[in-house]
């Protein structure tokens, strides 16, 4: 261990936590370390796993149309039906 040398730090460190990092990026600072190009597909994959577990079957996903193609009944969990007068 006497001859061991630590490798150089090459990854930028996050000092302000997730919220601080996000606020700094909003104010024109450096981009967040985990932007939407990474976190969006990751979140989609995790939610699809939860959906497959909920319906108890393997699902086939059309990412372009945001629809389950082999189990139409599973699509009710993908989008919410809003009451009249309420929408996003």
trRosetta pair geometry for C-beta under 8 A, 3 or more apart (Angstrom, degrees):
i j d omega theta_ij theta_ji phi_ij phi_ji
1 4 5.1 -34 -157 2 52 125
7 10 7.8 -43 139 -11 106 104
9 13 7.4 -17 178 -42 137 105
12 30 7.4 -114 175 131 166 159
12 33 6.5 -154 76 -95 107 112
14 17 6.9 107 145 -79 108 12
14 18 7.7 22 171 -71 143 44
14 20 8.0 136 177 77 87 104
14 21 5.4 -31 -146 -70 107 134
14 33 5.9 -90 -68 -4 116 143
15 20 7.3 -80 94 108 64 143
16 19 7.3 -104 139 80 96 62
16 20 2.2 -118 147 115 116 143
16 21 5.5 166 71 -46 101 61
16 23 7.6 -98 136 48 146 105
16 24 6.5 128 40 -24 155 125
17 20 4.9 88 53 15 75 105
17 21 6.8 -139 94 -8 35 93
18 21 5.8 -60 -148 37 26 111
18 22 6.3 24 156 -18 64 109
19 22 5.7 -55 -147 36 32 111
19 23 6.3 30 156 -17 66 106
20 23 5.8 -53 -144 38 31 110
20 24 6.3 32 156 -20 64 106
21 24 5.9 -54 -148 35 28 111
21 25 6.5 28 153 -18 62 106
21 32 5.3 94 143 -125 109 85
21 33 6.6 -51 -168 5 149 93
22 25 5.8 -57 -151 36 31 110
22 26 6.4 33 151 -21 65 106
22 32 6.0 14 -90 -88 58 129
23 26 5.5 -53 -148 34 34 114
23 27 6.4 24 156 -12 66 109
24 27 5.9 -63 -149 43 30 106
24 29 3.6 -42 163 48 88 152
24 30 6.9 6 128 43 116 69
25 28 8.0 138 -176 7 29 7
25 29 5.7 -82 -77 67 33 86
25 30 6.8 -57 -93 91 78 42
25 31 5.7 60 -127 -136 117 32
25 32 4.9 -51 -46 -44 155 81
31 35 6.0 -23 170 -68 112 125
32 35 5.2 138 68 -77 98 68
34 38 5.3 -102 -160 80 71 130
34 39 5.3 85 149 -53 99 109
35 38 5.9 94 61 18 61 94
35 39 6.8 -148 109 8 25 100
36 39 5.7 -64 -118 54 35 95
36 40 4.8 45 178 -36 75 111
37 40 6.8 -19 -109 23 12 112
37 41 7.9 0 168 1 40 105
38 41 7.1 -76 -166 42 25 96
38 42 6.3 17 153 -14 65 120
39 42 5.4 -62 -143 43 35 115
39 43 5.9 38 160 -23 71 106
40 43 6.0 -58 -149 35 25 107
40 44 6.5 25 154 -19 62 107
41 44 5.4 -51 -144 35 35 116
41 45 6.4 38 157 -21 66 104
42 45 5.9 -55 -152 34 30 111
42 46 6.6 27 153 -16 64 106
43 46 5.8 -55 -147 37 33 110
43 47 6.2 28 157 -14 67 109
44 47 6.0 -61 -146 41 27 107
44 48 6.3 29 155 -21 64 108
44 63 7.4 60 166 -127 150 103
45 48 5.8 -54 -146 35 29 111
45 49 6.7 33 153 -20 62 102
46 49 5.7 -53 -156 31 33 113
46 50 6.7 31 148 -16 64 103
47 50 5.5 -50 -149 36 38 112
47 51 6.3 42 150 -22 67 103
48 51 5.4 -49 -145 35 36 115
48 52 6.3 38 155 -19 66 102
48 59 6.8 -139 -171 75 93 129
48 61 5.8 -35 -131 -68 137 152
49 52 5.8 -51 -146 36 31 110
49 53 6.4 30 154 -17 63 106
50 53 5.7 -56 -149 38 32 112
50 54 6.2 36 152 -25 65 106
51 54 5.6 -53 -147 32 31 114
51 55 6.5 12 161 -2 66 106
51 59 6.3 -22 112 2 108 162
51 68 7.4 -152 147 -69 138 131
51 74 6.2 89 172 -178 108 115
51 77 5.7 160 -127 102 98 134
51 78 7.3 29 -116 -75 146 77
52 55 6.4 -63 -144 46 28 96
52 57 6.9 -111 -157 80 73 42
52 58 6.5 11 -148 -125 119 31
52 59 4.9 -131 -93 6 90 107
53 56 7.2 27 -177 -77 31 45
54 74 7.9 128 86 -137 103 94
54 77 6.3 136 96 -119 150 169
55 59 6.8 85 55 -63 138 114
55 71 6.1 108 167 139 158 159
55 73 7.4 138 -129 96 124 96
55 74 4.8 -38 -66 -100 154 109
55 77 7.6 -140 -50 8 103 145
57 71 6.1 134 81 -70 132 149
57 74 7.9 -122 60 -64 107 133
58 70 7.8 -1 103 79 78 146
59 68 4.9 -61 -164 -137 117 115
59 70 6.5 -179 -149 53 49 103
59 71 5.8 -79 -114 25 87 120
59 74 5.9 -125 -111 111 128 172
60 68 6.8 107 66 -165 54 66
60 69 4.7 -58 97 55 105 100
60 70 4.3 81 24 -10 110 114
61 67 7.7 159 -153 86 55 37
61 68 6.1 -39 -98 -104 61 59
61 69 7.2 176 -102 1 9 91
62 65 4.5 6 116 43 123 101
62 66 7.2 -61 91 1 78 13
62 67 4.9 -2 52 60 112 83
62 68 7.7 -179 14 -97 82 10
62 69 5.2 91 -29 -50 107 112
63 66 7.1 23 -161 -76 32 52
66 78 6.4 154 154 172 91 133
66 79 7.8 85 128 -50 121 109
67 75 5.8 -4 -146 -108 78 122
67 78 7.0 -178 -112 64 43 173
68 71 5.2 -34 138 61 131 80
68 72 7.1 -177 87 -94 96 24
68 74 4.3 -10 48 81 166 118
68 75 5.3 -146 34 -64 96 77
68 78 6.8 -169 -14 -44 95 134
71 74 4.1 56 105 -5 112 116
71 75 7.8 174 104 -22 69 75
72 75 5.8 -37 -168 6 49 118
73 76 6.5 -28 -178 3 51 110
74 77 6.0 -49 -177 29 60 110
74 78 7.3 66 132 -30 73 101
75 78 5.0 -45 -154 19 54 121
75 79 7.2 -6 168 22 80 91
76 79 7.9 -84 -149 58 27 64
76 81 8.0 -30 -147 -21 83 107
82 86 4.6 -136 176 97 114 90
82 87 5.1 162 76 -91 159 59
82 88 7.4 175 -56 -9 149 78
83 86 5.1 46 62 30 80 117
